[in-house]
Amino acid sequence: AAERGAEVIDVAKIPYSTQVPQERINALMIDRATAGKHVVRLKGGDAYIFGRGHEEVVACAEAGIPVRVIPGVTSVTSAPAAAGISLTHRGLNHDVTVVSGHVPPGHAKSLVNWSAVAGLTGTLVLIMAMRHAGAIAAELIDRGRDGATPALVVEHASTPQQRVTDATLATLGETIEREGLGSPAIIVIGEAAARRVDAAGQFS
């Protein structure tokens, strides 16, 4: 908790909604630090996994401000764990791939090699992908991934609102729409998604 009298500035980046420009965040940190204040940039998860943590450290370094990074735990691994899923189930797979679904396949800004991703046999974790999950699933199927591949959505992980919803790659988009699933959520695709131990200790 912040000490009494500490200045608290909300610079949240809500997907497809309220956004504080990254340049503004960098400028605020540098301004307060050069004024002799201790600045804490508190971010959820791991700011180095599809976050702007490194950009902020670079901005501070270029301004001559010393920085200490305290690593966070990414939702890529923590959300599935909270749902009772091991991304690397022994004897099942030897690889985990993490892909941002912030932009859909075919988008001019997409940097994902979807053919390569579709050809992988391990666990695929999609982050920031709820809006484009259906399009991503269709792309993976078009490029050879079996539509019957297990899929699972972990919504609001580790909160009282946590909800875990099963699907297959072929039904992922319609399941998200039918069940009214939304962000924040993590999508797990692969055989590991079908090896869940639920809150009651039941193995599915």
C-alpha positions as CSV (number, residue, x, y, z in Angstrom):
1,A,0.0,0.0,0.0
2,A,1.1,3.6,-0.7
3,E,2.1,5.8,2.2
4,R,-0.3,8.5,3.3
5,G,0.2,11.5,1.1
6,A,1.7,9.6,-1.8
7,E,0.7,10.8,-5.2
8,V,-1.2,8.0,-7.1
9,I,-1.7,8.4,-10.8
10,D,-4.0,6.0,-12.7
11,V,-2.5,5.2,-16.1
12,A,-4.5,2.1,-16.8
13,K,-4.7,0.7,-20.3
14,I,-8.1,-0.9,-20.7
15,P,-8.3,-2.9,-23.9
16,Y,-10.4,-1.2,-26.6
17,S,-11.3,1.5,-24.1
18,T,-9.5,4.0,-21.9
19,Q,-5.9,4.4,-22.9
20,V,-3.1,6.6,-21.5
21,P,-0.5,7.1,-24.2
22,Q,2.7,5.3,-23.5
23,E,4.7,8.5,-24.1
24,R,2.6,10.2,-21.4
25,I,3.3,7.4,-18.9
26,N,7.1,7.7,-19.7
27,A,7.0,11.5,-19.3
28,L,5.2,11.2,-15.9
29,M,7.7,8.8,-14.5
30,I,10.7,10.8,-15.7
31,D,9.2,14.1,-14.5
32,R,8.5,12.8,-10.9
33,A,11.9,11.0,-10.7
34,T,13.9,14.0,-11.8
35,A,12.0,16.0,-9.2
36,G,13.6,13.7,-6.6
37,K,10.7,11.4,-5.9
38,H,10.7,7.7,-5.7
39,V,8.5,6.4,-8.5
40,V,6.7,3.0,-8.4
41,R,5.3,1.8,-11.7
42,L,2.8,-0.9,-10.6
43,K,1.7,-3.2,-13.3
44,G,-0.3,-6.4,-13.2
45,G,1.2,-9.7,-14.3
46,D,4.6,-9.6,-16.1
47,A,5.2,-6.3,-17.7
48,Y,7.7,-7.9,-20.1
49,I,5.2,-10.3,-21.6
50,F,3.2,-8.3,-24.1
51,G,3.5,-5.3,-21.9
52,R,5.5,-2.0,-22.1
53,G,7.8,-2.7,-19.2
54,H,11.0,-2.7,-21.2
55,E,10.0,0.4,-23.1
56,E,9.5,2.2,-19.8
57,V,12.9,1.0,-18.5
58,V,14.6,2.2,-21.7
59,A,12.9,5.6,-21.4
60,C,14.2,6.0,-17.8
61,A,17.7,4.8,-18.7
62,E,17.9,7.3,-21.5
63,A,16.9,10.0,-19.0
64,G,19.6,8.8,-16.7
65,I,17.2,7.5,-14.1
66,P,18.3,4.3,-12.3
67,V,15.6,1.6,-12.3
68,R,15.0,-1.6,-10.4
69,V,12.7,-4.2,-11.9
70,I,10.8,-6.6,-9.7
71,P,9.5,-9.4,-11.9
72,G,5.8,-10.2,-12.0
73,V,4.0,-13.5,-12.7
74,T,2.4,-13.6,-16.1
75,S,-1.3,-14.6,-16.6
76,V,0.0,-16.8,-19.4
77,T,1.0,-19.4,-16.7
78,S,-0.9,-18.3,-13.6
79,A,-4.4,-18.3,-15.1
80,P,-4.2,-21.9,-16.4
81,A,-2.7,-22.9,-13.0
82,A,-5.5,-21.3,-11.2
83,A,-7.9,-23.3,-13.4
84,G,-6.2,-26.5,-12.6
85,I,-4.2,-26.9,-15.9
86,S,-0.6,-27.8,-16.4
87,L,0.6,-26.3,-19.7
88,T,3.4,-28.9,-19.8
89,H,1.7,-32.1,-18.6
90,R,4.4,-34.8,-18.3
91,G,4.4,-37.2,-21.2
92,L,1.9,-35.0,-23.1
93,N,3.9,-32.2,-24.7
94,H,7.3,-30.6,-24.7
95,D,6.5,-27.1,-25.8
96,V,4.3,-24.1,-25.0
97,T,3.7,-21.3,-27.4
98,V,2.4,-17.9,-26.4
99,V,0.7,-15.7,-29.0
100,S,-0.9,-12.3,-28.8
101,G,-4.3,-12.2,-30.3
102,H,-4.5,-8.4,-30.1
103,V,-4.9,-8.2,-33.9
104,P,-6.5,-11.0,-36.0
105,P,-4.9,-13.1,-38.7
106,G,-4.4,-11.3,-41.9
107,H,-4.2,-7.9,-40.2
108,A,-1.5,-5.6,-41.7
109,K,0.1,-5.3,-38.2
110,S,0.1,-9.0,-37.4
111,L,3.6,-10.5,-36.9
112,V,2.5,-14.1,-36.3
113,N,3.4,-16.9,-38.6
114,W,0.1,-18.7,-38.3
115,S,1.2,-21.6,-40.5
116,A,4.1,-22.3,-38.1
117,V,1.8,-22.0,-35.1
118,A,-0.8,-24.4,-36.6
119,G,1.9,-27.0,-37.2
120,L,2.9,-27.1,-33.5
121,T,1.8,-30.0,-31.4
122,G,2.2,-28.6,-27.9
123,T,0.1,-26.2,-25.9
124,L,-0.9,-22.9,-27.4
125,V,-1.8,-20.0,-25.1
126,L,-3.6,-17.0,-26.5
127,I,-3.4,-13.7,-24.6
128,M,-5.5,-10.6,-25.4
129,A,-7.4,-12.8,-27.9
130,M,-11.0,-12.8,-26.9
131,R,-12.2,-10.4,-29.6
132,H,-10.5,-12.4,-32.3
133,A,-10.6,-15.9,-30.9
134,G,-13.0,-17.2,-33.6
135,A,-10.9,-15.8,-36.4
136,I,-7.8,-17.2,-34.9
137,A,-9.3,-20.6,-34.5
138,A,-10.6,-20.6,-38.1
139,E,-7.1,-19.7,-39.3
140,L,-5.5,-22.5,-37.3
141,I,-7.9,-25.0,-38.7
142,D,-7.5,-23.7,-42.2
143,R,-3.7,-24.2,-41.8
144,G,-4.0,-27.8,-40.6
145,R,-4.7,-27.8,-36.9
146,D,-7.4,-30.4,-36.0
147,G,-10.8,-28.7,-35.2
148,A,-11.3,-31.3,-32.5
149,T,-8.3,-30.1,-30.5
150,P,-9.4,-29.3,-26.9
151,A,-9.6,-25.6,-26.0
152,L,-10.5,-23.8,-22.8
153,V,-11.1,-20.3,-21.7
154,V,-10.1,-19.0,-18.2
155,E,-12.0,-15.8,-17.5
156,H,-11.2,-13.5,-14.5
157,A,-8.6,-16.0,-13.2
158,S,-8.0,-16.2,-9.4
159,T,-10.9,-13.9,-8.6
160,P,-14.3,-14.8,-7.2
161,Q,-15.6,-14.3,-10.7
162,Q,-13.3,-16.9,-12.2
163,R,-15.0,-19.0,-14.8
164,V,-13.5,-21.9,-16.8
165,T,-15.3,-22.9,-20.0
166,D,-14.5,-25.9,-22.2
167,A,-14.6,-25.9,-26.0
168,T,-12.8,-27.3,-29.0
169,L,-10.8,-25.3,-31.5
170,A,-13.8,-25.6,-33.9
171,T,-16.3,-24.4,-31.4
172,L,-14.1,-21.8,-29.6
173,G,-15.6,-18.7,-31.2
174,E,-19.2,-19.7,-30.9
175,T,-18.7,-20.8,-27.3
176,I,-17.2,-17.5,-26.3
177,E,-20.2,-15.7,-27.9
178,R,-22.8,-18.1,-26.6
179,E,-21.5,-18.0,-23.0
180,G,-20.9,-14.3,-23.0
181,L,-17.3,-14.7,-22.1
182,G,-15.1,-11.6,-22.0
183,S,-11.8,-10.1,-20.9
184,P,-9.6,-10.5,-19.0
185,A,-9.2,-14.1,-20.1
186,I,-6.6,-16.6,-21.3
187,I,-7.3,-19.2,-23.9
188,V,-5.5,-22.6,-23.8
189,I,-5.5,-24.8,-26.9
190,G,-4.1,-28.3,-27.0
191,E,-4.4,-31.6,-25.2
192,A,-3.4,-30.0,-21.9
193,A,-6.7,-28.1,-22.0
194,A,-8.5,-31.5,-21.5
195,R,-6.4,-32.5,-18.4
196,R,-7.9,-30.1,-15.8
197,V,-8.3,-30.7,-12.1
198,D,-11.2,-28.7,-10.9
199,A,-11.8,-26.9,-7.6
200,A,-13.4,-30.1,-6.1
201,G,-10.3,-32.1,-7.0
202,Q,-12.0,-33.8,-9.9
203,F,-9.8,-34.7,-12.9
204,S,-11.4,-34.1,-16.2
